[in-house]
Structure formats: C-alpha cells, structure tokens
Amino acid sequence: MTMNTIGEIFRLTTYGESHGAAVGGILDGFPAGVKIDVDFIQSELDRRRPGQSAITTARAEGDKVEILSGVYEGVSTGTPIAFEVRNENQHSSDYEEMKNLYRPSHADYTYQTKYGIRDHRGGGRSSARETISRVVGGAFAKLALKHFGIQIFAYTSQAGDIKLDSDYTKYDLNKIESNIVRCPDAEKAEQMIELIKSVKADGDTIGGVITCVIKGVPVGLGDPAFGKLHARLGAAILSINACKGFEYGMGFEGVGGRGSQMNDRFANVDGKIRTTTNHSGGIQGGISNGEDIYFRAAFKPIPTLLFEQNTVDKAGNDAIIKARGRHDPCVLPRAVPIVEAMSAMVILDALLANRSAKL
C-alpha cells in the first residue's frame, strides 16, 4: 500500500491500523532547535481522542503518545522524529459478523477488490484511528509555526441543518473549546448538541461543516501551477475520513456575484499593501497574500448505523447487517483538531519550501 506520506520538505509517514498493536508515524524535515512541548502535543491528542463527551464514541482509549527519536533534552535535533500511540481498548469481536459482509458506504468492498485482503476489524487502515498520527504531526507543526506567529483555528460551523449565521470574523475564536461540539456560538452549540444526541438515540448519524481560519501567514507561500497553496490544503483536508467537500474564500457562494462585487481591491494600510476585502480567502494565484486564509470542509454522516441495513456478502448474496460496537454519531467534534493538524502540516511544509525559493 503506497501513499502513506504527506509533504515535500516537512514529511509525515503514518502507520498502523484500528485494531493493531499501535498507530504512529515518522516526521522528516522538521527543523532543529524547536522546543518540544510534550504536554501540548498530548493535549492536541486529547481533543481528538474517543470517549471525551456524550456526543462521541464511548471507546475508551488513553491515546498517550511516546516520542521515540528526534528530540533531545526537550528540543528537536533535526533528525527523524518517530512517535507511537499504543491501542488499548479494541473490541475486535464486535466486527466478527462483518468479516464476510460489505458495510454500506465503507471502504470494505473497494479495499477487498483492490488488495484481495482486508482487515475487517474496525476498518483496519481506513479507520479514523489512523488520524492520531496526523494530529501528532500537526501538533509538532504548530510548535514550529508558533515561531512565525501563525495560528490555526477550526470549529464546527454547521451540524445537520443547524449552522452559524455569520462568518468567522464575527466570533471569538478563543471560545471554540468552551463546549463539546467545538462551536464558538454558545446558542447554536446547544442546538447542535441536542440534535446530535437525538440522532444518536435513534442509532443514526449526522454530518456537517467545519470552518478553519489560518492567521499570520506571510505573503508568498505556495506555487503558481500544480503547487497552489489552496490545492495543497484541499488535498490534505479531503484525505481526512468522511470529508466530502472543500471550498476556500468565497467558495461556491461567490459564483452568483459579479467581479465588481468579488474583487479584493488593494490599498495602502498603515504602510503595508493589504486588500480591503478577503473574498479570495487569503490566497491569490495559488500564493498566500498575507490575509487570513479561511476554508470550509464538509463531512458526511458516518455510515455506521445501529440498525439493520441491506447489503451483500463477498459472494454477492443479499444480506442484512447491523453494526455493533462503539461509534461516533457525528464526526465533527473530533474532526476539528484533525482539520487543524492537516492545515498546520501543509503551511509548515510550504513555509520551509518558501525559505529556499529566493536568495
């Protein structure tokens, strides 16, 4: 299986499966001399871990990270950083009845057809548990980006048909962690939580949208052709489990307007060239322009439902499947730190590339 690595200069390679011994990764190209705050890395994992609230899966995993190499006396050495998180609470027997069945909207059939073999326990490599490695990689990237004054905020902006009324500039992004659905609007957050609880009680699932804002990005990140910064971000975000859509800046809503309404005009603001609006989402011509980068990512309802569904077995015979085990009714709360992590790794990679782009 290929394509387990992301990045060009700053690279993360991940390994592991949902019901294997561990998941982990190797970071290469991480700068030397960065102070590594292990407590911060663990706190990022805690934001992603299962069992954290009434609207997430009850799987009880500590998700404790162990850094195996590349850090000496609390500082990165510039050599490969290896890390690992042991799996502790697998219930593999919950999946035994699914060994010969294809779960609707899962990767079972495509994996079996492509490789001729699959790990049916929790989805194996296609499990969202693989994103642990991404969150650790993103936490390291955040520590490096802090030196450049770059901050990343992601939050739930829509759950089902409940969505925020305003754009990110109208909210205090420091309040994202004030509720279990990770929404900066307290009133909307309560509505989202009640919706997710109701859906969970029905054995069903719900999707929604995560908005991400990246502040402090300098002008010049990204390349004008195939390395466009928004294309890199899009590829990274769309690689997250259950992500079905990506739009940045004005996105799809802007297509109904005219160029005279959507153009971001330049002005001299306190001696700096800035844009008076930011419909471009901080990226023009595939290159960052110094304004806030913002995008939205759509996540589908998780396909694991706790009631009977029609399917077929490996031989193509009609069958009935009913999932067992512990599953999220909504991916959004735990996907927020994953979106931030992927964004951080893309921005750090582009930043390191840009430092060698000119003398």
Secondary structure as the mmCIF struct_conf table of DSSP 4:
data_model
#
loop_
_struct_conf.conf_type_id
_struct_conf.id
_struct_conf.beg_label_comp_id
_struct_conf.beg_label_asym_id
_struct_conf.beg_label_seq_id
_struct_conf.end_label_comp_id
_struct_conf.end_label_asym_id
_struct_conf.end_label_seq_id
STRN STRN1 THR A 5 ILE A 6
BEND BEND1 GLU A 8 PHE A 10
STRN STRN2 ARG A 11 GLY A 16
TURN_TY1_P TURN_TY1_P1 SER A 18 HIS A 19
BEND BEND2 GLY A 20 ALA A 21
STRN STRN3 ALA A 22 ASP A 28
BEND BEND3 GLY A 29 GLY A 29
HELX_LH_PP_P HELX_LH_PP_P1 PHE A 30 PRO A 31
TURN_TY1_P TURN_TY1_P2 ALA A 32 GLY A 33
STRN STRN4 LYS A 35 LYS A 35
HELX_RH_AL_P HELX_RH_AL_P1 VAL A 38 ARG A 48
TURN_TY1_P TURN_TY1_P3 PRO A 50 GLY A 51
BEND BEND4 GLN A 52 SER A 53
TURN_TY1_P TURN_TY1_P4 ALA A 54 ILE A 55
BEND BEND5 THR A 56 THR A 56
STRN STRN5 VAL A 65 ILE A 67
BEND BEND6 SER A 69 GLY A 70
STRN STRN6 VAL A 71 TYR A 72
TURN_TY1_P TURN_TY1_P5 GLU A 73 GLY A 74
STRN STRN7 VAL A 75 SER A 76
BEND BEND7 GLY A 78 THR A 79
HELX_LH_PP_P HELX_LH_PP_P2 PRO A 80 PRO A 80
STRN STRN8 ILE A 81 ARG A 86
HELX_RH_3T_P HELX_RH_3T_P1 SER A 92 MET A 98
TURN_TY1_P TURN_TY1_P6 LYS A 99 ASN A 100
STRN STRN9 LEU A 101 LEU A 101
TURN_TY1_P TURN_TY1_P7 PRO A 104 SER A 105
BEND BEND8 HIS A 106 ALA A 107
HELX_RH_AL_P HELX_RH_AL_P2 ASP A 108 TYR A 115
BEND BEND9 GLY A 116 GLY A 116
HELX_RH_3T_P HELX_RH_3T_P2 ARG A 121 SER A 126
BEND BEND10 SER A 127 SER A 127
HELX_RH_3T_P HELX_RH_3T_P3 ALA A 128 GLU A 130
HELX_RH_AL_P HELX_RH_AL_P3 THR A 131 LEU A 145
HELX_RH_3T_P HELX_RH_3T_P4 LYS A 146 PHE A 148
TURN_TY1_P TURN_TY1_P8 GLY A 149 GLY A 149
STRN STRN10 GLN A 151 ALA A 159
TURN_TY1_P TURN_TY1_P9 GLY A 160 ASP A 161
STRN STRN11 ILE A 162 LYS A 163
BEND BEND11 ASP A 165 SER A 166
HELX_RH_3T_P HELX_RH_3T_P5 TYR A 168 LYS A 170
BEND BEND12 TYR A 171 TYR A 171
HELX_RH_3T_P HELX_RH_3T_P6 LEU A 173 SER A 178
BEND BEND13 ASN A 179 ASN A 179
TURN_TY1_P TURN_TY1_P10 ILE A 180 VAL A 181
BEND BEND14 PRO A 184 PRO A 184
HELX_RH_AL_P HELX_RH_AL_P4 ALA A 186 ALA A 201
TURN_TY1_P TURN_TY1_P11 ASP A 202 GLY A 203
STRN STRN12 GLY A 208 LYS A 215
BEND BEND15 GLY A 216 GLY A 216
HELX_LH_PP_P HELX_LH_PP_P3 VAL A 217 PRO A 218
TURN_TY1_P TURN_TY1_P12 VAL A 219 GLY A 220
BEND BEND16 GLY A 222 GLY A 222
BEND BEND17 PRO A 224 ALA A 225
TURN_TY1_P TURN_TY1_P13 PHE A 226 GLY A 227
HELX_RH_AL_P HELX_RH_AL_P5 LEU A 229 LEU A 238
TURN_TY1_P TURN_TY1_P14 SER A 239 SER A 239
BEND BEND18 ILE A 240 ILE A 240
TURN_TY1_P TURN_TY1_P15 ASN A 241 ALA A 242
STRN STRN13 CYS A 243 TYR A 248
TURN_TY1_P TURN_TY1_P16 GLY A 249 MET A 250
HELX_RH_3T_P HELX_RH_3T_P7 GLY A 251 GLY A 256
BEND BEND19 GLY A 257 GLY A 257
HELX_RH_AL_P HELX_RH_AL_P6 GLY A 259 MET A 262
STRN STRN14 PHE A 266 VAL A 269
TURN_TY1_P TURN_TY1_P17 ASP A 270 GLY A 271
STRN STRN15 LYS A 272 THR A 275
BEND BEND20 THR A 276 THR A 276
TURN_TY1_P TURN_TY1_P18 HIS A 279 GLY A 282
STRN STRN16 ILE A 283 GLN A 284
TURN_TY1_P TURN_TY1_P19 GLY A 285 GLY A 286
STRN STRN17 ILE A 287 SER A 288
BEND BEND21 GLY A 290 GLU A 291
HELX_LH_PP_P HELX_LH_PP_P4 ASP A 292 ASP A 292
STRN STRN18 ILE A 293 PHE A 299
HELX_LH_PP_P HELX_LH_PP_P5 LYS A 300 ILE A 302
BEND BEND22 PRO A 303 PRO A 303
BEND BEND23 LEU A 306 PHE A 307
STRN STRN19 GLN A 309 VAL A 312
STRN STRN20 ASP A 313 ASP A 313
TURN_TY1_P TURN_TY1_P20 LYS A 314 ALA A 315
BEND BEND24 GLY A 316 GLY A 316
STRN STRN21 ASP A 318 ILE A 321
BEND BEND25 GLY A 325 GLY A 325
BEND BEND26 PRO A 329 PRO A 329
BEND BEND27 VAL A 331 VAL A 331
HELX_RH_AL_P HELX_RH_AL_P7 LEU A 332 ASN A 354
TURN_TY1_P TURN_TY1_P21 ARG A 355 SER A 356
BEND BEND28 ALA A 357 ALA A 357
#
